[in-house]
Amino acid sequence: MPEPEQELEIEIDRHLQSPIYLQVCERFKTAIAAGHLGPGDRVPALRGLATQLSVARGTVELAYSILVDEGYLEMRGAAGTFVSSSLPPSVVRRSVRKRGEHGPEQRAAQRVPRRAPGVVDLGNDAKPLSPGLPALDAFPRKVWSRLVAYRARSGDRAALIYPDPAGYGPLRERIATYLGLSRGVECAPEQVFVTSGYRTTLELILRCLARPGDRAWFEEPGYLIARNLLSEAGMGIVPVPVDGEGLDVERGKALGANARFAVVTPSHQSPLGVTLSLARRIALLDWANRAGSWIVEDDYDSEFRYLGRPLPALKSLDRNDRVIYCGTFSKVLFPGLRLSYVVVPERAVARFDQLTRSLNMGPPYLFQAAVADFIAQGHFARHLKRMRALYAERRLLLVDALRRACGQAITMDLPSGGMHLVVTFSHDAGVPVDDHAVAARASESGLAVRPLSAWYVNSRSKHTQRGLVMGFANVADADDAARLARILKRALDG
């Protein structure tokens, strides 16, 4: 049964200088903010509203198109036009307050603390252009559901008892085999520890190997989540600049030659996307060996490379067992899995094994077993192959749409790998664009782009690049890319 249209009295003033289509837009925004229209409500049909207002149908169509672009409305074909089910949180909160709704969900939302100014949250966001979010529409859900159901029905006692703290044995074997074939990382299954996410992996590494007062080289700019966790753990951060060849090892030695760790993303630097050159890799390994330091290699987005084969991991060059290799299934499958893994040096296996058992930190059996089956039955390799082709297409769609919509206002390079791209702003000398403000305006319009400057320790330095980091994995088609580019252009224009 079709949903009834919400009764909505819209009045326009033909004496105003503001065009009628803009007046219609403002009336809808006001109705949504006041709570008269809520997410999922059906709005009047084009012809009906045009008749009600005594205006041309094209006028209403233009207003609806703008509201759709801005994320207020969504068109569902023959079903009609509806208030977007994914309205920006600020709009929804205003609507809830106006309606006087105080149910459990609203009360819970009100208890969530406000984020501190300048803090960028990279998690729990499935809005368009979210960096690091894989193509959820392309994941083989039927295959996955079958594998999970099979394991749930199997009656295996392993599903009912505490999981192995180091990880499900067959999954550790599959990961070791996969890394040896695809990444050049030779390791035994006993060196592989399965964790519940990259944060947990870093915590495990620090608890096993870090000492009070230790310092860590960190890419500048570098991965926000890792930097925040290291800081919270009391680690001294040594920001080492990144250039076209990746981490500047010589600069790192000048800034902190005796650092205990170097945390790097050599295959696809986060966020700039550059690859650590061979010369820099050898220099980094040589420094770690001489200093007795550890290199934490986050093999970020390494599976998705669009020019040639994926590059070998830094760990594949490690002859002195100084590299701790970190990987995750969050980006190659889906983040809700909460499954990551770490390959530890042989000399540290006993310490890691002892700590994981002491903490009893093994992830749940069910998903681990399903992922092991997913790999063993060939679904994993086929999925990666399909995603490389799909992401290569979608990155072109977004880049082309941004170039058409924004022109000379932005600068960007076609990324050679990964699932995100970096856009920097063109501006007059001495007048940098506030990328936090641009990202905030984009967020108000329903997008999840991130300010590039937030990736820098010295985010307010005059040398800090200003721009946006955005994902392209979930761009549906050319029309979707064009719509998103128009929203970003409006956010940039202010």
MOBEL-V573379 format. One record per run of one state. SS is the DSSP state (~ for helix, > for strand, _ for the rest). FROM is the first residue (numbers start at 1). TO is the last residue. If there is no record, write none. Layout:
# MOBEL-V573379
SS/FROM/TO
SS/FROM/TO
This chain:
# MOBEL-V573379
_/1/4
>/5/5
_/6/19
~/20/34
_/35/41
>/42/42
_/43/45
~/46/53
_/54/56
~/57/69
_/70/72
>/73/75
_/76/76
~/77/79
_/80/80
>/81/83
_/84/88
~/89/99
_/100/103
~/104/111
_/112/127
>/128/128
_/129/135
~/136/138
_/139/140
~/141/153
_/154/156
~/157/159
_/160/168
~/169/182
_/183/188
~/189/191
>/192/195
_/196/197
~/198/209
_/210/214
>/215/220
_/221/223
~/224/232
_/233/235
>/236/243
_/244/245
>/246/247
_/248/248
~/249/256
_/257/260
>/261/264
_/265/277
~/278/291
_/292/293
>/294/298
_/299/304
>/305/305
_/306/313
~/314/317
_/318/322
>/323/328
_/329/334
~/335/337
_/338/339
>/340/343
_/344/345
~/346/359
_/360/364
~/365/376
_/377/378
~/379/409
>/410/412
_/413/416
>/417/417
_/418/419
>/420/425
_/426/434
~/435/444
_/445/446
>/447/447
_/448/449
>/450/451
~/452/455
_/456/466
>/467/471
_/472/477
~/478/493
_/494/494
